[in-house]
Amino acid sequence: MTRAPTAAQRRVIDTADPVTGRLKGTQAQLAGLVKRGLAFRHPRPPHDHFLTPAGHRIREAEPETPRTAAEAPAATGIFAARIGGEENAPEAGPARVREVHSAWQGLLELRRMTNADGAPDRPCGWERTHLVQAAALALEAAGHRPAEPEPEASGYRVRATPQPEAVAVREPDADALRACAATLEKAGWQVGEYTEPRTRARYLLASPRRM
């Protein structure tokens, strides 16, 4: 679990570059953020520090206010992309758009930090161990609409599959399904379109691209 930053560390987070998440602060402050999982130290010179996805979420969070016990889970700063069809989904609106944008920018920075060649256009190790969330984030960040809980609702649904490193993406609208495929390919995924033998419904099978 990510530890909350101190007041001084929070000020460092709040003044991070709004796009790259580059941080400025004392070595002690930056090291503390790394220890809390809120920052990464770039492995290449000049070894600057950048926000992790968790750090981006804290920066985008509204100032803390007293909350009831029922509201506490929403105050933890834990982000989850819309996979489609879930109950109690986050409310759509400008705040959600900002949160998704921040999470996507954080993920791109994580790619730069952890891919051996620093490539931001190819999925990283975290995405390979969180396939459904990673694919859903790419779709939500690009503006695709997730499905509501109703079984026949339009919108995308991302689900795990028995195949290693592959997720299924379903969308009743054929044009929207092709648009989802284009988004995932642009985000560094290999995508194929298939037909369900029983229902004849079209769906995508997507895997993180390695090269």
Backbone torsions as a table, in degrees:
resi	resn	phi	psi	omega
1	MET	NA	135.3	-179.7
2	THR	-72.0	129.9	177.6
3	ARG	-79.1	143.3	-179.8
4	ALA	-68.2	143.9	179.9
5	PRO	-74.8	158.5	173.2
6	THR	-74.5	172.7	179.5
7	ALA	-61.5	-40.8	179.5
8	ALA	-66.2	-41.2	178.9
9	GLN	-66.6	-36.1	178.6
10	ARG	-63.3	-36.6	177.2
11	ARG	-64.9	-36.9	176.7
12	VAL	-64.3	-42.9	179.1
13	ILE	-62.7	-44.0	-176.8
14	ASP	-64.9	-24.8	-178.8
15	THR	-99.8	11.3	177.8
16	ALA	-64.4	153.8	176.6
17	ASP	-56.8	128.1	-173.3
18	PRO	-65.0	-20.4	-179.1
19	VAL	-102.3	-53.8	-175.0
20	THR	-85.8	-21.9	-176.0
21	GLY	77.6	16.2	178.8
22	ARG	-65.2	136.8	-174.7
23	LEU	-109.1	150.3	172.0
24	LYS	-129.6	131.7	-179.6
25	GLY	177.4	-178.2	177.4
26	THR	-72.4	159.9	178.8
27	GLN	-60.0	-36.2	179.4
28	ALA	-65.8	-42.7	179.0
29	GLN	-64.2	-45.2	-178.7
30	LEU	-66.1	-41.2	178.4
31	ALA	-63.6	-36.7	178.1
32	GLY	-65.4	-38.0	177.9
33	LEU	-67.1	-38.9	176.4
34	VAL	-61.6	-43.9	-179.1
35	LYS	-61.8	-33.3	-179.8
36	ARG	-84.9	-1.0	-180.0
37	GLY	78.0	18.1	-178.0
38	LEU	-101.3	-7.1	180.0
39	ALA	-147.5	157.1	173.5
40	PHE	-120.8	145.5	170.9
41	ARG	-97.2	119.7	-177.0
42	HIS	-62.1	133.7	-176.3
43	PRO	-70.9	-15.6	-178.3
44	ARG	-106.1	149.2	178.0
45	PRO	-55.3	143.7	7.0
46	PRO	-86.7	20.3	175.3
47	HIS	59.4	44.3	176.6
48	ASP	-68.9	162.2	178.2
49	HIS	-105.3	142.8	-179.4
50	PHE	-134.6	154.1	176.4
51	LEU	-68.4	141.7	168.6
52	THR	-82.6	173.2	174.6
53	PRO	-53.9	-38.3	178.2
54	ALA	-64.5	-39.1	177.5
55	GLY	-65.3	-40.2	176.9
56	HIS	-61.1	-40.2	-178.8
57	ARG	-64.6	-40.3	178.9
58	ILE	-64.9	-40.3	179.2
59	ARG	-62.4	-37.3	-177.3
60	GLU	-82.0	-13.7	-177.0
61	ALA	-67.2	146.8	176.5
62	GLU	-73.7	157.2	178.5
63	PRO	-53.6	141.8	-177.2
64	GLU	-65.4	137.4	175.0
65	THR	-134.4	159.4	179.4
66	PRO	-57.8	136.4	-179.0
67	ARG	-129.6	151.8	175.5
68	THR	-77.6	168.2	179.8
69	ALA	-61.2	-34.6	-179.3
70	ALA	-67.1	-26.6	-179.1
71	GLU	-90.5	-7.7	-173.7
72	ALA	-55.8	-43.6	-178.9
73	PRO	-56.8	-34.4	-179.2
74	ALA	-71.8	-16.3	-176.8
75	ALA	-92.4	-0.6	-175.7
76	THR	-79.2	-12.6	179.7
77	GLY	80.8	9.9	-179.0
78	ILE	-81.0	122.2	-178.3
79	PHE	-98.9	140.6	174.4
80	ALA	-137.0	124.9	177.5
81	ALA	-69.8	152.4	177.0
82	ARG	-74.1	119.6	178.3
83	ILE	-93.7	-10.4	178.7
84	GLY	93.3	131.2	176.1
85	GLY	83.0	0.4	-177.6
86	GLU	-79.6	152.6	174.1
87	GLU	-80.2	156.8	176.4
88	ASN	52.7	44.6	-179.7
89	ALA	-70.6	153.3	177.3
90	PRO	-57.4	145.1	-179.5
91	GLU	-70.1	133.3	178.3
92	ALA	-72.9	151.8	179.5
93	GLY	152.4	179.8	-178.1
94	PRO	-57.0	-38.2	-179.5
95	ALA	-64.1	-40.8	178.6
96	ARG	-66.9	-39.9	178.1
97	VAL	-59.7	-44.3	179.5
98	ARG	-64.4	-40.3	-178.9
99	GLU	-64.5	-43.6	179.5
100	VAL	-65.7	-42.9	178.7
101	HIS	-59.7	-44.4	-179.4
102	SER	-63.4	-41.7	180.0
103	ALA	-64.8	-39.8	179.7
104	TRP	-66.6	-43.3	177.5
105	GLN	-62.7	-38.1	177.0
106	GLY	-64.4	-37.7	179.2
107	LEU	-68.0	-39.7	176.2
108	LEU	-61.4	-39.4	178.3
109	GLU	-67.1	-36.8	177.0
110	LEU	-62.9	-37.6	175.5
111	ARG	-61.4	-45.7	179.9
112	ARG	-61.1	-36.3	-176.5
113	MET	-75.6	-37.3	-168.4
114	THR	-107.8	-21.3	173.3
115	ASN	-70.1	137.0	-174.0
116	ALA	-56.6	-35.7	-179.3
117	ASP	-97.4	6.4	179.1
118	GLY	71.2	17.3	-176.0
119	ALA	-75.1	126.7	177.9
120	PRO	-89.5	-4.6	-175.9
121	ASP	-99.0	10.8	179.7
122	ARG	-130.4	134.6	-179.1
123	PRO	-55.2	148.6	-178.4
124	CYS	-103.1	-177.6	-177.4
125	GLY	-60.0	-39.4	179.8
126	TRP	-58.9	-41.7	-179.0
127	GLU	-64.4	-33.4	-179.3
128	ARG	-71.9	-19.6	177.2
129	THR	-103.1	-1.9	177.3
130	HIS	-136.6	58.6	-170.0
131	LEU	-58.7	-48.4	-175.6
132	VAL	-63.9	-47.9	-179.9
133	GLN	-63.9	-39.5	-178.3
134	ALA	-65.2	-46.9	179.6
135	ALA	-65.5	-40.9	179.9
136	ALA	-64.4	-38.3	179.0
137	LEU	-63.9	-42.3	178.4
138	ALA	-59.9	-40.3	-179.3
139	LEU	-71.3	-46.8	-178.1
140	GLU	-65.8	-38.9	-179.7
141	ALA	-64.6	-28.1	179.6
142	ALA	-85.6	-0.3	175.6
143	GLY	94.2	7.8	177.2
144	HIS	-71.4	149.9	-175.5
145	ARG	-94.7	122.6	177.0
146	PRO	-75.5	153.0	179.8
147	ALA	-71.7	148.4	173.1
148	GLU	-82.7	172.4	-174.0
149	PRO	-62.2	-23.4	-178.0
150	GLU	-59.1	136.4	-175.1
151	PRO	-54.1	-38.5	-175.4
152	GLU	-100.4	12.3	-176.2
153	ALA	-66.3	143.3	175.8
154	SER	-75.2	164.4	-175.7
155	GLY	115.2	162.4	-176.3
156	TYR	-81.3	153.2	171.9
157	ARG	-134.2	125.9	178.6
158	VAL	-108.4	127.7	-176.9
159	ARG	-137.7	151.9	176.2
160	ALA	-69.1	158.1	177.5
161	THR	-131.6	164.2	176.2
162	PRO	-66.9	-17.6	-178.7
163	GLN	-76.9	138.8	178.8
164	PRO	-66.4	138.1	177.7
165	GLU	55.1	43.2	177.4
166	ALA	-145.8	139.7	174.2
167	VAL	-122.1	156.3	175.9
168	ALA	-104.4	136.5	176.5
169	VAL	-120.6	123.4	-179.8
170	ARG	-118.5	142.3	-179.2
171	GLU	-156.9	117.4	-175.7
172	PRO	-58.9	-32.8	-178.3
173	ASP	-82.8	122.4	-175.2
174	ALA	-61.9	-41.7	-180.0
175	ASP	-65.9	-40.7	179.2
176	ALA	-66.4	-34.9	178.1
177	LEU	-64.9	-43.1	178.2
178	ARG	-65.4	-35.1	177.6
179	ALA	-66.4	-37.8	176.1
180	CYS	-61.9	-41.3	179.5
181	ALA	-61.8	-42.9	-180.0
182	ALA	-63.9	-39.9	179.4
183	THR	-64.1	-45.8	-178.9
184	LEU	-65.7	-39.7	177.2
185	GLU	-62.0	-42.0	178.3
186	LYS	-64.6	-30.5	-179.2
187	ALA	-84.5	3.7	175.1
188	GLY	98.7	20.8	179.2
189	TRP	-106.9	148.4	171.1
190	GLN	-90.3	128.6	-171.5
191	VAL	-129.5	135.2	173.5
192	GLY	-129.4	148.8	179.7
193	GLU	-106.0	133.8	-174.9
194	TYR	-134.4	170.7	179.9
195	THR	-121.3	130.6	175.1
196	GLU	-66.8	125.5	-177.6
197	PRO	-59.8	-37.3	-174.2
198	ARG	-81.8	-47.5	-174.7
199	THR	-95.7	-14.3	-175.6
200	ARG	65.2	13.9	178.1
201	ALA	-77.0	142.2	178.4
202	ARG	-85.0	145.8	177.6
203	TYR	-151.7	166.5	178.9
204	LEU	-106.5	146.5	170.1
205	LEU	-119.3	119.5	-173.0
206	ALA	-125.3	138.4	179.3
207	SER	-133.9	144.2	177.3
208	PRO	-61.3	130.8	178.6
209	ARG	-74.0	139.6	-178.9
210	ARG	-95.0	-31.6	-177.7
211	MET	-127.4	NA	NA
